[in-house]
Amino acid sequence: MKLSLSMWSLHRTVRAGGWTVIDFLSFCRKEGIDSVELLNVFWQNQARELDEVVRYTRENGIRVVSYAIGNDFVSASEEGRSAALREITDAFPVAKALGTSVVRVFSGSLHPGIDYDQARGWIISGLSEAAKRAEEAGITLALENHGQLAGRGGQVKDIIEQVGSKALRSTFDTGNFLLVDEHPSQAIEPLLPYIAHVHVKDFKRHPEGRYQSLGGQTFEGAVAGEGDTRLASLIERLEASGYAGAYVLEYEGTGDEAVGIRGSYAFADEYNRTHGEGRP
């Protein structure tokens, strides 16, 4: 297992310090991290920064394995849904410039006054059009399990099958399933044929945790391997299935984010050591 790092793992540090994408990549270079996930939310001025970021990654041997956006198709207005589609398609040339064909996407959030069936219809319609354009562009959209509308494995599987395009696959976020009261070991089986991207994230039940599940349990972000997801067994299952995509660390714990990241990479080192592989 080769572990990559999502820039979201440093989101508190980035925001507190006013970091640019180059600052994040410089952190990765110093830490010996050579593959990353970038997010559109962290551009300060994309038009000005993109060429510099592309040049920096090439000069320093850093591979961008995925590019993430924050689209939301759950809008009562056609204009809002069109904006969500445009956010996805606008990401295609950026992803290609960065050297990746994987664009991580969302379904949307359940807003007041909108019922589940209505929201599901808008999501399927929007992602169907996005997937059609992604096919033409040679892009794979990776739908993250997140929130009430696409949080459970069955929901993600349903959306992917309803869209019916090979350009729409799953981002299997190991931690997020706990927030909809489903253990990832249960969610993984129906999704295995569709997983094209993995978020290595761990959560641990904690009485004062910042994250509350739909059923009222509270969780806190944890160093990979120290939470309740049983990460090692999930990775074993993915590898046994022939999964060949990226494993991207998305650390969401408290305290010093760099320390949590280093601890998570230590978990990956140990996993690879015990499974007969080299350093990730």
N, C-alpha and C positions, 0 to 999 in steps of 0.2 A: 504494500500500500504506500503510495507516494502522496504525502499530505501537501495541499496548497493552502494559502491563507487568504480569506476574504477580508477586504478592507473594513468590513463592518465589525470585525473583531476588535478594532481600535476606534470605534466610533466616538466613544467618550473622549479619548485622547485627541482625536482629530478635531473634534468640535471645540474642546477647551483650548487647544493650542493653535487653532486656525490653520491646521495642516493642509497642504495641497496634496494632490495625488503623488507628485514627485517626492514629497516628504515621506509618504507611506512607503513608496518604493525604495527610498534610501534606508528606511528602517529595515525593510526586508533584506536588502543587500548586506547590511551590517550583521543581521542575524543569520545569514547564510540561507535564506529562503529564496528559492528560484522559480516559484510558480504562484500565481495570485488570481483572485477574483476582484474585479473592479466594479464600482456601482456608479450609476449616473448621478446619484444624489450628492456625490462628493466633488463634482466639478465646481470650481469657482468661476471659470470662464472656459467652457469646453472648446470653443473655436480657437482660443489662444493657447490652450494647454495641450491639446491632443497630439500635435506633431512632436512636442517636447517629450511627452510621455512615451510615444512610440519609439523615439530615438533612444530614450533612457533604457527602456526594456531591452532593446536590441543590443545596445552597447554593454549592458551589464548581465546579459544572459538570463533575463527574467521572462518567463512565459506567462501570458494571460490566458487562463483556461476557461474563463467565463466572464460575461458582462451582465450586470443585473440592473433592472429598472423597477419602477414602483407603480405600474399601471393599475387602474381600478375601473372595471367595466360596469360596476353597479351604480348607474346614474339614471334618473328618470328622464333626463334630457338626451336627445340624440347627439347634441353637441358635446356633452360630457363623454359619451361612449366613443364618439369619433376622436376625441382628444386622447382617450386611452389607447385606441388603435394607433394613432399617430405617434404616441410615445414609444410603442413597440417598433413600428417600422422605421422611425428615426434612429433607432439603436442599431439597425443592421449595418450601415456603413461605418459606424463607430466601432462595432465589434470586429468587423473585417479589418479595419485599420489597425486594431490592437492585436490581430492575429488569431482571433477565436471565432468559431461558428456557433457557439452556445450562448444563447441569451436567456437569462433567468427571468421569468415573468410571474405575475400573480393573477388571481381571479378578480378579487375585489372584496370589499367589506359590506356586511349587511347593515344598511342604514335604516333609521326610523322611517316607518311608512311604506317600506318595500318588503314584500314577503319573499320567502325562499324560492318558490317556483318562478316568480318573475325575475329575480336576480339570476337564477340558474340559466334562464333563457337568454338573458343579455350576455352572460359569460360565455355560453356556448356559441352564440352568434358572433361575438367579438373575437373569440379565439379561433373560430373557424376561418374568418377573414384573415386574421393575423397569420394563421398557419398556411393558408393559401399563398400569401405573399412571401412567407418564410421559405416555402418550397422553391419558389422562383428565385429567391436570393441565395439558396444554399445554406440556410440558417436553421438550426434546431432550437425551438422554443422549449424551455424546461420549466414546467409549472410547479411552483413550490407549494407544498402542503402548508397552509397558513390560514388561520381564522375559522369562522363558522361555515363558510361556503365551500371551501376546498381544504378543510383541515384534516379530515379522516381519509384513510386509504381508499375506502369505497367511493367517496366523493370525487377524489382525484381520478380514479379509474373510470368512473362514469363520464366525467367531462372529456377525458382523453378519447374514450370510445365513441362518445357522441360526436366529437369533432372529426374523428376518423382520418387523421392525417399523420403520416410518419414524421412530420415536422413538429408535432406536439408530443413531447415526452414528459417525464416526471423528474423534478428535483426532489429527491428523497431526503427531507430534513429530519434527522434522527430524533431531535429534541422536540420539535413542534407537536408531534402526535400526543405527547403527554398532556398538552394544554387543551386537547379535546377529549381527554380521558380514554385514549387508545394507546396501548403500548406499541412501540415501533416493531416489536417482534411479531405482532399480529398484523400490522399494516403492510409489512414488507411482502408477504406472500402474494396477494393479488396484484401488487404493483411491480413485481420483479420483471415481467416482460417489457415494462415501459420505462424503467429507470435509466436515465441518460446522464445524471448528475447527482452528486451526493453532498449534502451538508453534514459534516461531522460536528454535531452539537450535543452537549450533555446538559441535562437539568437534574436537580436533586430536590426532593421534597424538603421544604423548609417552612417552619411556622410563620416566618416573617418574610418569605420570598416575595419578590416583586411581581411574579407572573402567576396569575390565577387561572386554573382550568375552568372549563364550563361547569364542571361538577363541584367547584369550590375548593379544590386542593390548591395549595400554594407551593410554588417552585422557585428555585433560584438557579441561575446559571452556574455551571461547574466546569472545572478542568476536565478535558476529555478523559473518559475512563473512570471518573470519580463520582458519576451521577447514577441515575436510575435507568438509563437507556440500555444497559448491557451492550456497550458499543462493540466490544471485541467479537461477540457472537453475531452481531449484525454485519460486521465487516466480513467475517467468515462466510456468512450466508451469501453475501454479495459476490465474493470471490468464487465461491462454489458454483454460483449461477453463471459465471463467465463475465460478470460486469467489468467493463474496461474503461469507464469514464473517470472523471476527476473525483477525488475526495477533497473537499474544501472545508477547512476549519472555519466555523463561525462561532467564536467564543463570545458568550454573553454574561460572564460572571462579574462579580463585584471586585473591588480592589484594583491593583495595578494590572492593566490589561496585558502589558508585555509579559508579566510574570505568569499570568494565566495561559498565554500563548505558548510560552516556553514549556510549561508543564504539559500542555496538550501535545506538543511535539515530542516530549519525552515519552508520552504514552504511545505515540506512533513508532518511535524507536524501539520501545519494548515489544510492541506487537510484532514488528518486523523481525526482531531478534528471536522471539519465541516461535515464529512461523517460518524461520529459515530464510529470511530476506535481508537485504542490505538496508542501509539508512534510507528513509523515505525521501 
